[in-house]
């Protein structure tokens, strides 16, 4: 018995000694280390030797659940409720929190348009058309309730540019405001459009509208100028001009150019610097600056340049129902200034007229490129100009409403006055807007 035990310790069957290490010998015997010093059998070699069958099954179940959830998301056009609940539970942190807003989609047409409309230059008519067009074509019309603040501080410029730039595209922003340089504050410069009119016509339209309103109601003017004294409200236009009242003298008459010159303080001073800067901005930043006296051609060119905004605008404008709405904004109680008063106005508005004639020339060149004809009269010699010393006056009031200028045709019919009145003979007076 004792001899048999010795043989088992020193060798296998047949008395041959086992020369393998103890661990290898135990593995060959089908055992392995286990609880209590024992040994257990190893699993067959697999692709994932570090996962148990239970772990492998859990991964497959999670993958199946993800695939089903993704399919459910796509079939229903959005995430399933349990994913939304999970996001709410975990918090609303998104890509925007760490990286800012995603880059905006680049559209195949100008998607940022600014119409910094000049007061009393047909803006009421155009804005009414834009409201109809925005519904028809689905662009974002961004308007402002601020009508009497055209000059902004640096911080106000930054804030307004930020608000405009973050609007949903495509958008068209419109407000009475002097030209804003978006690139100065790191923004993308939008496409600018605008419309101007004969400076004397514009001034007279504003003068009477502030006092007497339009056909929408006799008390309309009281809302806009409630503090105006009666003697000021009924001030004769000739007295205002000939006696050099602040409202009828510079810098109040220097009105159109700053809308194109910009926010620089020198843009408020009548002079060559503001005039040349306004011309430069027209050439570099404005897609189109039209003439109100030829409004139908302006609308036609806008439709060709910006069809995603202005398609069918001309047919809407010519619609009789639309013209009825425009007629409600005709200014009431207008009177015609004397030829002497008009001549003085023209002299005081020298730079305004130089800019107006420059824009008109550019507009006519553009029309010829598109095969549109202009009614051209032989220009008459312009009189010599003089500029009175600027007077310090309060901030001018800008108004949205536009009126009928047909009444001014009577000025041009006065016999023997054509030499004096010819400087502001306008083209296409018979096609002027009646809105």
Helices and strands as residue ranges (DSSP letters): H 2-10, G 13-15, H 22-28, G 35-37, H 53-75, H 81-90, H 95-99, E 112-115, H 123-137, E 140-142, H 154-165, E 171-174, G 182-185, E 191-196, H 199-212, H 220-224, H 230-233, H 237-242, G 246-248, H 258-261, G 265-268, H 272-285, E 286-291, G 292-294, H 295-305, H 307-310, H 313-318, H 320-327, H 339-348, H 350-369, G 406-408, H 409-412, H 418-421, G 422-424, G 429-431
